[in-house]
Amino acid sequence: MSEPRRSLRVLVVDDSNVNRHVITEALTGSGKMTVVGHASNGEQALRMVAELEPDAVTLDVQMPKMDGFTFLRILMATRPIPVVVLSSFAHSEIVFRALELGAVDFVAKPDDLLGSNKVGWRVELVEKMLSILRQEAQPRRFEVPAEGANADRKPSPVPPKFVAAIASSTGGPGALLHVMSRLPPTFGGAIVIAQHMAPGFTRTFAERLNRTTPLAVREAQDGEPVYAGHAYVCPGGSCIILKRENGVTRVGVVAPTENDRYVPSGNRLLTTAAAVFGSRSLGIVLTGMADDGVAGARAIRTVGGTVIAESQESAVVYGMPGAVVAANLASKILPLSEIADELARPVMLRTSRTV
């Protein structure tokens, strides 16, 4: 559908009566959503999904009887619909597990929903719910290996043969975990990630990536050198760039400007990757809403680099990769299952073919 229905139907799942009331007030206050029911645990939520057929669900993961993880496993196997998780910063590990199980996005909520920060999270929740439904988000469950398998690896601090600059948004955390967990220990490039994510969650996300991939992954620090076999996640609320100083390639963590429509900006990352690495730059645009990454993809193609857009068949939301494809900037259009293999190919082979 090109536009959302007049009134989108939402099921609110939370074990707190106060939270259910406040969330309902936020959704219905937009004038574009109707809350069709409330559930206090996963068992009740599954019954109500079958009976009421909502368009989407808001979910608190920590609940009695049946928790949110079990609810997501069953829902995604029986009637997959968009689920947005609401969680505090203290429970960020829980959020990423929920995203792997099929939730399409999350909203960072304050511990006290009636407190001083009550406006910000409400606006974010309404915007995400409407955008996810408008752009027809397709829930996906991501297969991610057990954590800890790569705890002993220590990549050498050597310059990278190439850089893979990745832009992603809605659905991105699960997609990134899926791709990066499949990279080989001999990976000769560096990866820099601009994932649209709230401050307070990116450090935990980087730590989770670090435990599931052969690469050394960390939340980026301004000015640190870029090494092969390493990955750098942009801190939430900032933008990440690549720069060359005294013969050394470094990451820059910078404040967003008025020209940055999205934070972090995939366009700024990909554009600076093109400037520093030229034809050895690889831009990857994964699942996400809107069109962040188009300008950066153009910069990479201009210098002879390669741009990979995630295919519609695997993207949770096809907005960002779809915009790159529509602009005829994708060297290759690949499902998520093939992107890791493409990344692992020798740089000369990888840049020799285009679509």
C-alpha positions in Angstrom: 0.0 0.0 0.0 1.2 3.5 -0.7 -0.6 5.1 2.2 -1.6 3.8 5.6 -5.2 3.0 6.2 -7.4 5.7 7.7 -7.0 4.0 11.1 -4.3 1.5 11.8 -5.2 -1.2 14.2 -2.7 -1.8 17.0 -2.5 -4.4 19.9 -0.7 -3.1 23.0 1.1 -5.8 25.0 2.4 -4.8 28.5 2.0 -6.3 31.9 1.7 -2.8 33.5 -1.8 -1.4 33.4 -0.4 2.1 33.7 2.0 1.5 30.7 -0.9 0.1 28.6 -2.9 3.2 29.3 -0.1 5.7 28.5 0.9 3.8 25.3 -2.7 3.7 24.2 -3.1 7.4 24.8 0.0 8.1 22.7 -1.1 6.0 19.8 -4.7 7.1 19.7 -3.7 10.7 20.2 -2.2 10.7 16.7 -5.7 10.4 15.2 -4.3 7.8 12.8 -4.3 4.6 15.0 -6.8 2.6 16.9 -5.9 0.4 19.8 -8.0 -2.7 19.3 -7.0 -4.5 22.5 -4.7 -4.8 25.5 -2.8 -7.9 26.6 -0.8 -8.4 29.8 1.2 -11.5 28.8 2.3 -13.4 25.7 -0.4 -16.1 25.9 -3.2 -13.5 26.0 -1.5 -11.6 23.2 -1.4 -14.6 20.9 -5.1 -15.2 21.4 -5.9 -11.6 20.7 -3.7 -11.5 17.5 -5.7 -14.4 16.2 -9.1 -12.9 17.2 -8.5 -9.2 16.4 -6.1 -9.4 13.5 -4.2 -6.2 14.3 -1.9 -4.4 11.8 0.9 -4.2 14.4 1.9 -4.9 18.0 3.7 -2.9 20.7 5.5 -5.2 23.0 7.0 -5.2 26.5 9.4 -8.2 26.5 9.5 -8.9 30.3 6.1 -10.3 31.2 4.7 -13.2 33.3 3.3 -16.5 32.0 4.7 -16.1 28.5 7.5 -13.6 28.0 8.0 -11.5 24.9 10.7 -13.8 23.4 8.4 -16.8 23.4 5.6 -14.6 22.0 7.8 -13.5 19.1 8.9 -17.0 18.3 5.4 -18.2 18.0 4.0 -15.1 16.3 6.7 -15.1 13.6 6.1 -18.8 12.9 2.3 -18.4 12.7 1.2 -14.9 11.8 4.1 -12.5 11.3 3.1 -8.9 11.7 5.2 -5.8 12.6 6.2 -5.7 16.3 7.8 -2.7 17.9 9.5 -3.3 21.3 9.4 -0.7 24.1 12.3 -1.0 26.4 14.5 1.1 28.7 18.2 1.6 28.2 18.9 -0.8 31.1 17.4 -3.6 29.0 19.2 -3.0 25.8 20.5 -6.6 25.5 16.9 -7.8 25.6 16.0 -5.4 22.8 18.6 -6.9 20.4 17.5 -10.4 21.2 13.9 -9.4 20.3 15.1 -7.9 17.1 16.8 -11.1 16.1 13.5 -13.0 16.8 11.6 -10.8 14.4 10.7 -7.4 16.0 11.1 -4.7 13.4 12.1 -1.9 15.6 12.3 -0.5 19.2 11.6 2.6 21.1 13.6 3.6 24.1 11.2 4.4 26.9 11.9 6.2 30.2 11.5 4.1 33.3 8.6 6.4 34.3 6.4 6.9 31.3 4.6 9.7 33.1 7.8 11.5 33.9 9.6 14.5 32.4 10.6 12.7 29.2 7.1 11.7 28.3 6.9 13.7 25.1 10.0 12.5 23.2 9.3 8.7 23.4 5.6 9.3 22.4 6.6 11.2 19.3 9.1 8.5 18.3 6.6 5.7 18.9 3.9 7.3 16.8 6.4 8.1 14.0 7.9 4.6 13.9 4.5 2.9 14.0 3.1 4.9 11.1 6.3 4.7 9.0 6.7 0.9 9.5 3.1 0.3 8.5 3.2 2.8 5.6 6.3 1.2 4.2 5.0 -2.3 4.6 7.7 -3.6 7.0 8.1 -7.4 6.6 9.1 -9.1 9.9 12.1 -11.4 9.6 13.7 -13.8 12.0 17.5 -13.8 11.8 19.7 -16.8 12.4 22.6 -15.8 14.5 25.2 -18.2 16.0 25.8 -18.6 19.7 27.8 -15.9 21.4 31.3 -16.4 22.6 32.6 -18.5 19.7 35.0 -15.8 18.6 36.2 -14.6 22.0 39.9 -15.5 21.6 40.5 -13.9 18.2 42.7 -10.9 18.0 43.0 -9.3 14.5 46.4 -7.7 13.8 46.5 -3.9 13.6 47.3 -3.6 9.9 45.8 -1.3 7.3 42.7 -2.6 5.5 42.7 -3.6 1.9 39.3 -2.0 1.4 36.5 -0.5 3.5 32.9 -1.6 3.7 30.7 1.3 4.7 27.3 0.1 5.8 24.1 2.2 6.1 21.1 0.6 7.8 18.0 1.6 9.8 14.8 -0.3 10.6 15.6 -4.0 10.7 19.3 -3.3 10.6 20.5 -4.8 13.9 19.3 -8.3 13.0 20.6 -7.9 9.4 24.0 -6.8 10.6 24.3 -9.6 13.1 23.4 -12.1 10.3 25.9 -10.7 7.8 28.8 -10.1 10.2 28.6 -13.5 12.0 29.3 -15.1 8.6 32.5 -13.3 7.8 35.7 -15.3 7.8 38.5 -14.7 10.4 40.8 -13.8 7.4 38.6 -10.8 6.4 41.0 -8.2 5.0 38.8 -5.2 5.0 37.4 -2.8 7.7 33.7 -2.3 8.3 32.2 1.0 9.4 28.5 1.1 10.4 26.0 3.9 10.4 23.0 2.2 12.0 20.1 4.5 12.9 19.9 3.9 16.7 19.1 5.9 19.8 22.0 7.0 22.1 22.5 4.5 24.9 22.0 1.4 22.7 24.9 1.4 20.3 27.6 0.4 22.8 25.6 -2.7 23.8 25.0 -3.4 20.1 28.7 -3.2 19.3 29.5 -5.6 22.2 26.8 -8.0 20.9 28.3 -7.9 17.4 31.8 -8.5 18.9 30.6 -11.7 20.5 29.1 -13.2 17.4 31.6 -12.3 14.6 35.3 -13.1 13.9 35.9 -9.3 13.6 36.9 -7.1 16.5 33.9 -4.8 16.9 33.6 -1.7 19.0 31.6 1.5 19.3 33.8 4.0 17.4 35.9 6.6 19.1 36.8 9.8 17.4 40.2 9.7 15.8 41.0 6.0 16.3 42.9 4.2 13.4 41.0 2.0 11.0 42.4 -1.6 10.9 41.6 -4.7 8.8 39.5 -7.2 10.6 37.9 -4.5 12.7 34.4 -3.0 12.7 33.4 0.4 14.0 29.8 1.2 15.1 28.7 4.9 15.1 27.6 6.0 18.5 24.0 7.0 18.7 23.2 10.7 18.3 26.4 11.2 16.3 27.6 10.8 12.7 30.6 8.8 11.6 33.1 9.7 8.8 36.4 8.4 7.4 39.4 10.7 7.1 43.1 10.5 6.3 45.6 12.1 8.7 49.4 11.9 8.3 49.1 8.8 6.2 46.7 7.0 8.6 43.1 6.3 8.0 40.9 7.2 11.0 37.3 7.3 11.9 35.7 10.6 12.9 32.8 10.8 15.3 31.2 14.1 14.7 28.1 16.1 15.6 25.2 16.0 13.0 24.7 19.2 11.0 21.5 20.8 9.8 22.0 19.0 6.5 21.9 15.6 8.1 18.3 14.4 7.6 19.1 11.1 9.4 21.4 10.5 12.3 23.8 8.8 11.9 24.0 9.8 8.3 24.7 6.9 5.9 25.3 9.5 3.2 28.2 11.2 5.1 29.8 7.8 5.9 29.6 6.5 2.3 30.7 9.9 0.8 33.8 10.0 3.0 34.6 6.3 2.3 34.6 7.2 -1.4 37.0 10.2 -0.7 39.4 8.1 1.3 39.4 4.7 -0.3 38.3 5.5 -3.9 37.8 2.3 -5.9 38.5 0.3 -2.8 35.3 1.6 -1.2 32.3 -0.7 -0.9 29.0 0.8 0.1 26.3 -1.5 1.5 22.8 -0.2 1.9 20.7 -2.5 4.0 17.1 -2.4 5.2 15.6 0.9 6.4 13.0 3.5 5.8 13.4 6.6 3.5 16.4 7.2 1.3 19.5 7.6 3.4 22.5 6.3 1.4 21.6 7.5 -2.1 24.0 10.4 -2.2 26.8 8.3 -0.6 26.2 5.5 -3.1 26.5 8.0 -6.0 29.9 9.2 -4.6 31.2 5.6 -4.4 30.1 4.8 -7.9 31.7 8.0 -9.2 35.2 6.9 -7.9 34.8 3.4 -9.2 33.8 1.7 -6.0 31.0 -0.9 -5.6 27.6 -0.5 -4.1 25.5 -3.4 -2.8 21.8 -2.9 -2.1 19.9 -5.5 -0.1 17.2 -7.1 -2.2 13.5 -6.6 -1.5 13.1 -10.3 -0.8 15.1 -10.1 2.4 14.8 -6.5 3.5 12.5 -5.8 6.5 11.9 -2.4 4.9 12.9 -1.8 1.3 13.0 2.0 1.6 16.7 2.7 1.7 18.0 -0.1 -0.6 15.0 0.5 -2.9 15.9 4.1 -3.3 19.5 3.2 -4.3 18.2 0.7 -6.8 15.6 3.2 -8.2 18.5 5.7 -8.7 20.4 3.1 -10.7 23.3 3.2 -8.3 23.4 -0.4 -7.2 26.3 -2.4 -8.6 24.7 -5.5 -7.2 21.3 -6.3 -5.6 21.7 -9.2 -3.2 19.6 -10.9 -0.5 21.0 -10.8 3.0 22.2 -14.4 2.7 24.6 -13.6 -0.1 26.0 -10.3 1.2 28.6 -11.9 3.6 29.9 -14.1 0.8 30.2 -11.0 -1.4 32.1 -9.2 1.3 34.5 -12.0 1.7 35.5 -12.2 -2.0 38.9 -10.7 -3.0 38.5 -7.0 -3.7 39.5 -7.3 -7.4 37.0 -10.0 -8.1 34.3 -8.2 -6.2 34.6 -5.0 -8.2 34.8 -6.7 -11.6 31.1 -7.4 -12.1 28.1 -5.0 -12.0 24.4 -5.4 -12.7 
